Amino acid sequence: MSWQTALSVGIFVSTLILVIWRPKGLGIGFSAMGGAILLLTTPIVSVATIPTLIWTILANISFLLVGLITISWILQKKGVFRWLGFIIAHLNLGNGKLLFATLLILTALFSAFLTNYGSTLLFIPIVIETLVLLEFSPSKILPFIIACGWIADTSSISFTISNLVNSVAATAYNISIGRYAMVMFPISLITIGISLAVILFYFWSDIPRRYRRLNFSQQCLKIALPPGKQKQQINYDPTQLFPDNNDLFSQSVEFIENTKTYKILAKILPNDYQLKYLVSHISNGKNNLTHLSRFIFHPFLQTILFIWGIYIIVVGLTNSGLTELIKILLIQISQWGFSLAIIATGFFSAIISAVCNNLPASLINTLTIQSAPITNPNILEGMIYANIIGCAIGAKITPIGSLSTLFWFYILQQHGFDVSWKNYCLMSMVIILPILFISLVCLIIWLPGMQFS
C-alpha cells in the first residue's frame, strides 16, 4: 500500500469517526468538509484535478436540495402541510393498520414521482401533522415516521427521476427513460409491496388497532387557513399557554397568530392537546427572507456540506487506486455467473453506499463497471441495475448512506424525536437487508425476459 492510499484511507476513516461520534455536537458537514480540506492540502487531490463531472453533479445536487428545501419552507409557512394533514385526518379510516399502509403507499408515490428527497421534505411533515391531529402519542407517531423514511428510498428505483442515483447510472450508460422504466418499474412495484409487508410486520405491535375519529368540518379548515392578511394578531407565550410543556414536541411549538383560529381549533381538540403539537404555522409575511435563510442554513447546510466534503474525499480515494481495486473485484464477480453476479454487485454497492453515501458510491461503481472488461452483455446490464438497487435501497442501512435519510434525521430532531445511530442501524439492517435481497432476486427473474441491447 502506497503512502497516498494510506493517507486517503486514514482521512476517510477519521472523517467517518467524527461524523458518527460528533464531538461537542460537531456537525457532519463540518467534519466532512474538514476532511476534504485536509485532503486538498496533499498532492493526492487539488481543486484543478477534480473532474468537471464532479463539479456538475455537486452543483445540480445543491440546487435541487436548496429548491426542495425552499418549497418545503414556503408550504410550511403557508399552512399547506397543516391543510393536507386535516384532509388525510378527515378520511377517518378508523383502523390504525389501514392508516399505516395508506401513508406508506402515499409516501412511495411521492418518492417515485417527486424523488426520495421530495418525499422526505414534502410528505413526512404532512404525516406528522395528520397523526398529531388524530391524537397519536409520540410513541405511536415514531413508527409511522420511521416507516415512511424507509419506504421513501426503497420505492425510489421506479424511474430515472425518482433518485439521483438512477439518473447518474442512466446518463453514464445512455439508458433511455422508457428502457429504464421497462426494467425497473415492475421490480419497483414488487419492492414496494415487499417493503410494505416487511415494515408492517416489524411494527405490527406498535401500530394502534383503532383510533378515535375526529370530525373536521370544512369551516374548520377555512379557519385553520385564513386567506390574505390577518387583521388581528397576538403572540402567545407557549410557557403560559402550556405550563406542562415538557412533551416530546416542545421543540416544534409555534405561535398561534390569530385569536379566532386558536379558539375554534381549541374546541375541537382536548384541553391537554391544544395546538401545541402542530408542526407548521401560518406566516404573517414578515422577515420571510431571514426565516428562509435560517431554515436552509440550519440545519440543512450540514447535509449539503457533507455531500461536497465526502465527494472530494472519495475523489482522493479514487486517485489513490480505489477504482482499480473495485475494478478487480467486479471483474471477479462477473465471472460467478448471472445470478451470483447480480446478488454480489447489489450487496457490494449497498456496503459502499452505506459507508460513503450512495451518490459518490453510485458514480464510482458505475464508472468502474463501465471501464471493466466484462464481455457478457447480459451480466454487464444485470450488474448495472444491481448497482442502482444496491445504492438506492442498501444506502438506507446507515444514516449517512442517503441524503434523504440525513434530511429525515433533521426533521425528526426538529420535532423532538431522538433516534440514535445505533438503534437506527439495528432496525434498518433487519428491514432493509431482506428487501434488498428480494429486489435483487426479482431483477434476476425479470431481466432475462427483457430484450438486451
C-alpha positions as CSV (number, residue, x, y, z in Angstrom):
1,M,0.0,0.0,0.0
2,S,1.4,3.4,-1.0
3,W,1.5,6.3,1.3
4,Q,-1.1,8.1,-0.8
5,T,-3.5,5.2,-0.3
6,A,-2.8,5.0,3.4
7,L,-3.2,8.8,3.8
8,S,-6.5,8.8,1.9
9,V,-7.9,5.9,3.8
10,G,-6.8,7.5,7.1
11,I,-8.5,10.8,6.3
12,F,-11.6,8.9,5.2
13,V,-11.8,6.8,8.4
14,S,-11.1,9.8,10.6
15,T,-13.9,11.7,8.9
16,L,-16.3,8.8,9.4
17,I,-15.4,8.6,13.1
18,L,-16.1,12.4,13.5
19,V,-19.3,12.1,11.6
20,I,-20.6,9.2,13.9
21,W,-19.0,10.5,17.1
22,R,-19.9,14.2,16.6
23,P,-17.7,15.5,19.5
24,K,-19.3,18.5,21.2
25,G,-22.1,18.5,18.7
26,L,-19.9,19.0,15.7
27,G,-22.0,19.0,12.5
28,I,-21.4,16.2,10.0
29,G,-21.0,18.8,7.2
30,F,-18.1,20.5,9.1
31,S,-16.5,17.1,9.7
32,A,-16.7,16.1,6.0
33,M,-15.5,19.4,4.8
34,G,-12.7,19.4,7.3
35,G,-11.5,16.0,5.9
36,A,-11.9,17.4,2.3
37,I,-9.8,20.5,3.1
38,L,-7.1,18.4,4.7
39,L,-7.0,16.2,1.7
40,L,-6.8,19.2,-0.6
41,T,-3.6,20.2,1.1
42,T,-1.9,17.0,-0.1
43,P,-0.7,16.1,-3.6
44,I,-3.4,13.5,-3.8
45,V,-6.2,15.9,-4.7
46,S,-6.3,19.5,-5.9
47,V,-9.2,21.7,-7.0
48,A,-7.8,21.7,-10.5
49,T,-7.7,17.9,-10.7
50,I,-11.3,17.3,-9.6
51,P,-13.2,16.3,-12.8
52,T,-15.7,18.7,-14.3
53,L,-18.3,15.9,-13.9
54,I,-18.0,16.0,-10.2
55,W,-18.5,19.8,-10.1
56,T,-21.5,19.5,-12.3
57,I,-23.1,16.8,-10.1
58,L,-22.4,18.7,-6.9
59,A,-23.9,21.9,-8.4
60,N,-27.0,20.0,-9.6
61,I,-27.4,18.3,-6.2
62,S,-27.0,21.6,-4.3
63,F,-29.5,23.5,-6.4
64,L,-32.0,20.6,-6.3
65,L,-31.8,20.4,-2.5
66,V,-32.0,24.1,-1.9
67,G,-35.0,24.2,-4.2
68,L,-36.8,21.4,-2.4
69,I,-35.9,23.0,1.0
70,T,-37.3,26.3,-0.2
71,I,-40.5,24.7,-1.4
72,S,-40.9,22.9,1.8
73,W,-40.4,26.1,3.8
74,I,-43.0,28.0,1.7
75,L,-45.6,25.3,2.0
76,Q,-45.0,25.1,5.7
77,K,-45.3,28.9,6.2
78,K,-48.5,29.0,4.1
79,G,-50.1,26.2,6.2
80,V,-50.3,23.7,3.3
81,F,-48.9,20.9,5.4
82,R,-51.5,21.5,8.0
83,W,-54.3,21.7,5.5
84,L,-53.3,18.4,3.9
85,G,-52.9,16.9,7.3
86,F,-56.5,17.9,8.0
87,I,-57.7,16.3,4.8
88,I,-56.0,13.0,5.5
89,A,-57.2,13.0,9.1
90,H,-60.7,13.7,7.8
91,L,-60.6,10.4,5.8
92,N,-61.5,8.8,9.2
93,L,-60.2,5.3,8.2
94,G,-60.5,4.3,11.9
95,N,-58.1,1.3,11.5
96,G,-54.5,2.0,12.5
97,K,-53.1,-0.6,10.2
98,L,-55.0,0.7,7.3
99,L,-53.9,4.2,8.0
100,F,-50.3,3.0,8.3
101,A,-50.5,1.2,4.9
102,T,-52.2,4.2,3.3
103,L,-49.5,6.7,4.4
104,L,-46.7,4.3,3.3
105,I,-48.3,4.0,-0.2
106,L,-48.7,7.8,-0.5
107,T,-45.0,8.1,0.5
108,A,-44.0,5.6,-2.1
109,L,-46.0,7.6,-4.8
110,F,-44.3,10.8,-3.7
111,S,-40.9,9.2,-3.9
112,A,-41.5,7.7,-7.3
113,F,-42.6,11.0,-8.9
114,L,-41.0,13.7,-6.7
115,T,-37.7,11.9,-5.8
116,N,-36.9,10.4,-2.4
117,Y,-35.7,13.9,-1.2
118,G,-39.0,15.4,-2.1
119,S,-40.9,12.6,-0.3
120,T,-38.9,13.3,2.8
121,L,-39.1,17.1,2.8
122,L,-42.6,17.4,1.5
123,F,-44.7,14.5,2.7
124,I,-43.3,13.4,6.1
125,P,-44.3,16.8,7.6
126,I,-47.8,16.1,6.3
127,V,-47.7,12.7,8.0
128,I,-46.7,14.3,11.3
129,E,-49.5,16.8,11.0
130,T,-52.0,14.1,10.3
131,L,-51.0,11.9,13.2
132,V,-50.9,14.8,15.6
133,L,-54.4,15.9,14.7
134,L,-55.6,12.3,15.2
135,E,-54.2,12.5,18.7
136,F,-51.5,9.9,18.3
137,S,-49.0,9.9,21.1
138,P,-45.3,10.5,20.3
139,S,-44.5,6.8,20.8
140,K,-47.2,5.9,18.3
141,I,-46.1,8.6,15.8
142,L,-42.5,7.5,15.7
143,P,-43.1,4.1,13.9
144,F,-45.0,5.9,11.2
145,I,-42.2,8.4,10.6
146,I,-39.5,5.7,10.6
147,A,-41.5,3.5,8.2
148,C,-42.2,6.4,5.8
149,G,-38.5,7.3,5.8
150,W,-37.6,3.7,4.9
151,I,-40.1,3.3,2.1
152,A,-39.1,6.7,0.6
153,D,-35.8,5.1,-0.5
154,T,-36.9,1.6,-1.2
155,S,-39.5,2.9,-3.7
156,S,-37.1,5.3,-5.4
157,I,-35.9,2.9,-8.0
158,S,-39.1,3.3,-10.1
159,F,-38.0,5.9,-12.7
160,T,-34.8,7.8,-13.6
161,I,-36.3,10.9,-11.9
162,S,-37.0,9.1,-8.6
163,N,-33.5,9.2,-7.4
164,L,-30.3,10.9,-8.4
165,V,-28.6,7.5,-8.2
166,N,-30.8,6.3,-11.1
167,S,-30.1,9.4,-13.1
168,V,-26.3,9.0,-12.7
169,A,-26.4,5.4,-13.9
170,A,-28.8,6.1,-16.7
171,T,-26.8,9.0,-18.0
172,A,-23.5,7.1,-17.9
173,Y,-24.9,4.2,-19.9
174,N,-27.3,6.1,-22.1
175,I,-30.2,4.2,-20.8
176,S,-33.4,5.8,-22.1
177,I,-36.3,6.7,-19.8
178,G,-38.5,4.1,-21.4
179,R,-35.9,1.3,-21.2
180,Y,-35.2,2.1,-17.6
181,A,-38.9,2.0,-16.7
182,M,-39.5,-1.3,-18.6
183,V,-36.8,-2.9,-16.4
184,M,-37.1,-1.2,-13.0
185,F,-40.8,-0.2,-12.7
186,P,-42.1,-3.8,-12.3
187,I,-39.3,-4.6,-9.9
188,S,-40.2,-1.4,-8.0
189,L,-43.8,-2.5,-7.6
190,I,-42.8,-5.7,-6.1
191,T,-40.2,-3.9,-3.9
192,I,-42.9,-1.6,-2.6
193,G,-45.2,-4.5,-1.8
194,I,-42.4,-6.4,0.0
195,S,-41.4,-3.2,1.8
196,L,-45.0,-2.6,3.0
197,A,-45.3,-6.2,4.2
198,V,-41.9,-6.3,6.0
199,I,-42.4,-2.9,7.6
200,L,-46.0,-3.7,8.6
201,F,-44.9,-7.0,10.2
202,Y,-42.0,-5.3,12.0
203,F,-44.2,-2.5,13.6
204,W,-47.4,-4.6,13.9
205,S,-47.5,-4.4,17.7
206,D,-46.6,-0.7,17.8
207,I,-49.5,0.4,15.5
208,P,-52.7,1.1,17.3
209,R,-55.5,-1.2,16.2
210,R,-58.1,1.5,16.3
211,Y,-58.0,5.3,16.7
212,R,-60.6,7.8,17.6
213,R,-62.3,9.5,14.7
214,L,-62.3,13.3,14.7
215,N,-65.0,15.4,12.9
216,F,-63.3,18.2,11.0
217,S,-65.7,20.4,9.1
218,Q,-64.9,22.5,6.1
219,Q,-65.4,25.6,8.2
220,C,-62.6,24.4,10.5
221,L,-60.3,24.0,7.5
222,K,-61.1,27.6,6.4
223,I,-60.5,28.9,9.9
224,A,-57.2,27.0,10.1
225,L,-56.0,28.6,6.9
226,P,-57.4,32.1,6.8
227,P,-56.8,33.8,3.4
228,G,-54.9,37.0,2.9
229,K,-53.5,39.2,5.7
230,Q,-54.7,38.7,9.2
231,K,-56.0,41.8,10.9
232,Q,-55.9,40.8,14.5
233,Q,-52.8,39.2,15.7
234,I,-51.4,38.3,19.0
235,N,-48.3,36.5,20.1
236,Y,-48.7,33.8,22.8
237,D,-46.1,32.7,25.2
238,P,-46.0,28.8,25.0
239,T,-44.9,28.6,28.6
240,Q,-48.0,30.5,29.7
241,L,-50.4,28.6,27.4
242,F,-49.0,25.2,28.3
243,P,-47.3,25.1,31.7
244,D,-46.6,21.4,31.3
245,N,-44.8,21.9,28.0
246,N,-42.3,19.1,28.6
247,D,-43.6,16.9,25.9
248,L,-41.5,15.4,23.1
249,F,-42.7,18.0,20.7
250,S,-41.6,21.0,22.8
251,Q,-39.1,22.0,20.1
252,S,-41.8,22.5,17.5
253,V,-44.1,24.7,19.4
254,E,-45.3,27.6,17.1
255,F,-47.0,30.8,18.0
256,I,-50.7,30.9,17.0
257,E,-51.2,34.3,15.3
258,N,-54.9,34.5,15.2
259,T,-57.2,34.6,18.2
260,K,-60.2,33.2,16.3
261,T,-58.2,30.3,14.9
262,Y,-56.9,29.4,18.3
263,K,-60.4,29.4,19.9
264,I,-62.1,27.4,17.2
265,L,-59.5,24.7,17.0
266,A,-59.1,24.5,20.8
267,K,-62.8,23.4,20.9
268,I,-62.0,20.5,18.6
269,L,-59.0,19.2,20.4
270,P,-58.8,18.1,24.1
271,N,-57.5,20.7,26.5
272,D,-54.2,19.0,27.1
273,Y,-53.7,18.8,23.3
274,Q,-54.4,22.3,22.2
275,L,-52.4,23.0,19.1
276,K,-49.0,22.7,20.8
277,Y,-48.1,19.7,18.7
278,L,-48.9,21.2,15.3
279,V,-45.9,21.3,13.1
280,S,-46.4,24.3,10.9
281,H,-47.8,27.7,11.4
282,I,-49.2,30.4,9.1
283,S,-46.7,33.1,8.3
284,N,-47.6,36.8,8.6
285,G,-45.2,37.6,5.8
286,K,-42.6,39.5,8.0
287,N,-38.9,38.7,7.8
288,N,-39.6,35.8,5.4
289,L,-36.2,36.1,3.8
290,T,-34.5,35.9,7.2
291,H,-36.5,32.9,8.3
292,L,-35.8,31.2,4.9
293,S,-32.1,31.7,5.4
294,R,-32.2,30.2,8.8
295,F,-34.3,27.3,7.6
296,I,-31.8,26.5,4.8
297,F,-28.6,27.1,6.7
298,H,-29.6,25.5,9.9
299,P,-29.6,22.6,9.9
300,F,-29.8,21.6,6.2
301,L,-26.5,23.3,5.4
302,Q,-24.8,20.4,7.2
303,T,-26.2,17.9,4.7
304,I,-25.1,20.0,1.7
305,L,-21.6,20.5,3.1
306,F,-21.4,16.7,3.9
307,I,-22.1,15.7,0.3
308,W,-19.5,18.2,-1.0
309,G,-16.9,17.0,1.5
310,I,-17.5,13.3,1.0
311,Y,-17.3,13.7,-2.8
312,I,-13.9,15.3,-2.5
313,I,-12.7,12.6,-0.1
314,V,-13.9,9.8,-2.4
315,V,-12.1,11.5,-5.3
316,G,-9.0,11.3,-3.2
317,L,-9.6,7.6,-2.6
318,T,-10.1,7.1,-6.3
319,N,-6.9,8.9,-7.2
320,S,-5.1,6.6,-4.7
321,G,-6.2,3.4,-6.5
322,L,-9.6,2.6,-5.1
323,T,-11.1,2.4,-8.6
324,E,-8.6,-0.2,-9.6
325,L,-9.3,-2.3,-6.5
326,I,-13.0,-2.1,-7.2
327,K,-12.5,-3.0,-10.9
328,I,-10.5,-6.1,-10.0
329,L,-13.3,-7.2,-7.6
330,L,-16.1,-6.5,-10.1
331,I,-14.3,-8.5,-12.8
332,Q,-14.1,-11.4,-10.4
333,I,-17.8,-11.0,-9.5
334,S,-18.7,-11.0,-13.2
335,Q,-17.2,-14.5,-13.6
336,W,-19.5,-16.0,-11.0
337,G,-22.5,-16.3,-13.3
338,F,-25.6,-14.1,-13.9
339,S,-27.4,-14.7,-10.6
340,L,-24.4,-14.5,-8.2
341,A,-23.0,-11.5,-10.1
342,I,-26.2,-9.6,-9.5
343,I,-26.5,-10.5,-5.8
344,A,-22.9,-9.8,-5.1
345,T,-22.9,-6.5,-7.0
346,G,-26.1,-5.3,-5.2
347,F,-24.7,-6.0,-1.8
348,F,-21.3,-4.6,-2.6
349,S,-22.9,-1.4,-3.8
350,A,-25.0,-1.3,-0.7
351,I,-22.0,-1.6,1.6
352,I,-20.1,1.1,-0.3
353,S,-23.2,3.4,-0.2
354,A,-23.8,2.9,3.5
355,V,-20.2,3.8,4.3
356,C,-19.6,6.8,2.0
357,N,-23.1,7.9,0.8
358,N,-24.8,6.5,-2.3
359,L,-24.2,9.4,-4.7
360,P,-20.4,9.1,-4.8
361,A,-20.7,5.3,-4.5
362,S,-23.0,5.2,-7.5
363,L,-20.7,7.3,-9.6
364,I,-17.6,5.2,-8.7
365,N,-19.3,1.9,-9.2
366,T,-20.9,3.0,-12.5
367,L,-17.7,4.3,-14.0
368,T,-15.8,1.2,-12.7
369,I,-18.3,-1.2,-14.3
370,Q,-18.2,0.8,-17.4
371,S,-14.4,0.5,-17.7
372,A,-14.1,-3.1,-16.6
373,P,-13.6,-5.6,-19.4
374,I,-16.9,-7.5,-18.8
375,T,-17.7,-9.2,-22.2
376,N,-21.0,-10.8,-21.4
377,P,-23.7,-8.2,-22.1
378,N,-26.3,-9.9,-20.0
379,I,-24.1,-9.9,-16.9
380,L,-23.0,-6.3,-17.6
381,E,-26.5,-5.0,-17.8
382,G,-27.5,-7.0,-14.7
383,M,-24.6,-5.6,-12.7
384,I,-25.6,-2.0,-13.8
385,Y,-29.2,-2.4,-12.5
386,A,-28.0,-4.3,-9.4
387,N,-25.7,-1.4,-8.7
388,I,-28.7,1.0,-8.8
389,I,-30.7,-1.2,-6.5
390,G,-27.9,-1.6,-4.1
391,C,-27.1,2.1,-4.0
392,A,-30.8,3.2,-3.7
393,I,-32.0,0.6,-1.2
394,G,-28.9,-0.5,0.6
395,A,-27.8,3.0,1.4
396,K,-30.7,3.1,3.9
397,I,-28.7,0.9,6.3
398,T,-26.8,3.9,7.8
399,P,-27.9,7.5,8.4
400,I,-25.2,8.8,6.1
401,G,-25.9,6.4,3.3
402,S,-28.6,8.6,1.7
403,L,-29.2,12.4,1.7
404,S,-32.9,11.7,2.2
405,T,-32.0,9.9,5.4
406,L,-30.0,12.8,6.7
407,F,-32.9,15.1,5.9
408,W,-35.2,12.7,7.7
409,F,-33.0,12.7,10.8
410,Y,-33.0,16.5,10.9
411,I,-36.8,16.5,10.6
412,L,-37.1,14.1,13.5
413,Q,-34.8,16.3,15.6
414,Q,-36.8,19.4,14.7
415,H,-39.9,17.8,16.1
416,G,-38.3,16.5,19.3
417,F,-37.6,12.9,18.3
418,D,-34.2,11.5,19.1
419,V,-33.1,8.3,17.3
420,S,-29.6,7.1,18.0
421,W,-27.4,5.9,15.1
422,K,-27.0,2.5,16.9
423,N,-30.8,1.9,17.2
424,Y,-31.4,3.1,13.7
425,C,-28.7,0.8,12.2
426,L,-30.1,-2.2,14.2
427,M,-33.6,-1.6,12.9
428,S,-32.6,-0.8,9.4
429,M,-30.5,-3.9,8.9
430,V,-33.4,-6.1,9.9
431,I,-35.7,-4.3,7.5
432,I,-33.5,-3.2,4.6
433,L,-31.4,-6.4,4.0
434,P,-34.4,-8.7,3.3
435,I,-35.9,-6.0,1.0
436,L,-32.6,-5.6,-0.9
437,F,-32.2,-9.3,-1.3
438,I,-35.8,-9.8,-2.6
439,S,-35.4,-6.9,-5.0
440,L,-32.2,-8.4,-6.5
441,V,-33.9,-11.8,-6.8
442,C,-36.7,-10.0,-8.7
443,L,-34.1,-8.5,-11.0
444,I,-32.6,-11.9,-11.6
445,I,-36.1,-13.3,-12.6
446,W,-37.3,-10.3,-14.6
447,L,-34.2,-9.1,-16.5
448,P,-33.6,-12.3,-18.7
449,G,-37.0,-11.9,-20.2
450,M,-36.2,-8.4,-21.5
451,Q,-34.5,-7.8,-24.8
452,F,-30.9,-6.9,-24.2
453,S,-29.4,-4.0,-26.1
